[in-house]
Amino acid sequence: MSQQLDAQLANVGTRFLIFPQPRFLTKDDGTPVFPEPEEVIVSVPPAEMQPGPADDRMFVVDAVEKLPYNRLTRPPYRGPARPPVSPGPDGHFTHLDPDSREFSAATMYATVRRVLDIFEDYFGHHLEWHFDATFSRLELIPLIEWDNAQSGFGFLEFGYGRTPGGTIDHTRPYCQNFDVLAHELGHSIVFSEVGVPSSPLDEGIDYGGMQESSGDLTAIVALLHFDSFVKHLLGTTKGNLLTVNGLDRVGELSDSRQIRVAFNSRRMSDVGPEPHERSLPLTGAIFDTMVEVFQQELVQNGLITADLRDRSTQLPGSVTDLRQIQADFEAAYQGQEKEFERALLNARDYLGRLLAVTWGSLSPDFLTYHDVLRALVRADRTVSGGANQAIIRACFAWREIAPSPDSVLLHQHTLQDCGLRTAQPVEDATRTIFVNGAGADRPRQVSSGKRKRSS
Ligand SMILES: [Zn+2]
């Protein structure tokens, strides 16, 4: 979401509390990295908010003793449920105790609504549900007795994590896990905006990887809307966000699944067809693009030198080099925290817009990562006037994302292939080019090889 719209919403929207990352993400001393939830404002004004919480796009139902939906059961849920959660006297939902069921219900709604708000702004239009021919609203079920979570046609229903002993871990409700909810909503956005492969002959290998990557990128872009998360990420790395082998620099955040996915160093030759594994080079290439756009703004604003940018992107470097690069970033970051933050938010918004324009232009049929690359390069012309083409190409080349070797795009076409010349050179001074009944309206003669060389 653009920083301007975010500021405007602060005056009109409804306030909720969300934990940017799960509370079980802890520091070395065992305390949570994000002990307090952050206040977040969704676009629905208090006057239009319904108990649940609910609005015209989605609603929470806190089902009691519900079994997970299966192939035979689907929304709407009609069984027993706890009373819908109401706002406080001020019309907002910031009064709820983070350890209460009501908090879980409200935070699940707020997370999904917030991510939808963010991406509707990047798309510049209303995002329809992919199930809107059947249901008008998304059903959100926050806490069922299940050590799992699932999204399906018209619903998201969430249970809990698992203890090491394999039982349900009630301290880890998935509905409070921002990354998981945002990832699932990312799938919905891609279903709606890209669609699904239509041919039974289409194995959809890259489509599957693209779906998982899109879920993760949705979550990362949304996560970068938390002030506390942005400050923590920059404070820990000092702005040295280079992803390859960068996990050691993100400190406590390296336990965050979302950060592990973003800061991955996998290339196409490292992965197979399994969608989650296959998503990693694509996610890495796109996240790297954002990081390099961020660094470019730092250079343009005189916050880091072009030399530091170049050293940090030229890999692999020696350990000494990497230490020096980190020391240089620390010196540059000191006293310029606000400027670094602004540059990162600008890069985030560039990536959000880039993804929206890209997804809006992709065909799901026989989709390849190379199609995604081409769509990104074209989207960059729309979003930045083509300013970041070289960055995108370099990031994708490093990840080995290229046309498949048997792609027609890689075929070479000689003049013979195009019917513009015969295969065998002849010794005559001139000859007709279309040997087998060429049309009279086409060019009729070209120089022979011999004559051309001598002319
Ligand atoms: Zn997924």
Residues whose N, C-alpha, C, O or C-beta is under 5 A from the ligand:
A	BS01	ZN	E212 G215
